[in-house]
């Protein structure tokens, strides 16, 4: 089973990468772009058939390593 963990900076946390992307898009002729936030996606292949256990394991991994929960939030989606 695959778990997809999406990690984003929490609202209110300065996102210099997002600001740079937004500026570059405006420079490239995309003035309709508003606020941009950048994050990361981590795909995990889990050797688990129970969806609840797989989601709990991925959430625990995110809390312990994949996300800095002080400044980042995360969500876990399962596929397969």
C-alpha positions in Angstrom: 0.0 0.0 0.0 1.2 3.5 -0.8 1.0 6.4 1.6 1.3 9.9 0.3 2.3 12.5 2.9 1.9 16.1 2.0 3.8 18.6 4.2 3.1 22.3 4.1 4.2 25.3 6.2 1.4 26.4 8.6 -0.5 29.5 7.8 1.4 32.5 9.2 4.8 31.0 8.7 7.0 32.9 6.2 7.5 30.9 3.0 10.4 32.4 1.1 10.4 29.6 -1.5 6.7 30.3 -2.2 7.3 34.0 -2.5 10.2 33.4 -5.0 8.0 31.1 -7.1 5.2 33.6 -7.1 7.6 36.4 -8.2 9.0 34.2 -10.9 5.6 33.3 -12.2 4.6 37.0 -12.4 7.9 37.8 -14.2 7.1 35.0 -16.7 3.8 36.6 -17.5 1.3 35.0 -15.1 -0.1 38.0 -13.3 -3.2 36.0 -12.3 -1.2 34.0 -9.7 -1.9 35.2 -6.1 -0.2 33.8 -3.0 2.0 30.8 -3.5 2.9 28.2 -0.8 5.6 25.6 -1.4 5.7 22.2 0.3 6.8 18.7 -0.2 5.2 15.3 -1.0 6.7 12.1 0.3 5.5 8.7 -1.1 6.0 5.7 1.1 5.5 2.1 0.0 4.2 0.3 3.1 4.2 -3.4 3.7 0.7 -3.3 5.3 -2.7 -4.4 4.2 -4.8 -2.9 6.9 -5.7 0.7 5.9 -6.1 2.0 9.4 -2.7 0.6 10.5 -1.0 2.0 7.4 -2.5 5.5 7.9 -1.6 5.4 11.6 2.0 4.4 10.8 2.4 7.1 8.1 1.1 9.7 10.5 3.5 8.6 13.2 6.4 8.8 10.7 5.3 12.3 9.7 5.1 13.4 13.4 8.5 11.9 14.2 10.5 12.7 11.1 8.8 13.9 7.9 7.3 17.2 9.2 8.5 19.7 11.7 5.1 20.0 13.5 6.0 23.3 15.1 5.9 25.1 11.7 4.5 22.5 9.3 1.2 20.6 9.0 0.8 17.4 7.1 -1.9 15.1 5.7 -1.8 11.5 4.8 -3.6 9.9 1.9 -3.5 6.1 1.1 -3.6 4.6 -2.4 -3.8 1.0 -3.5 
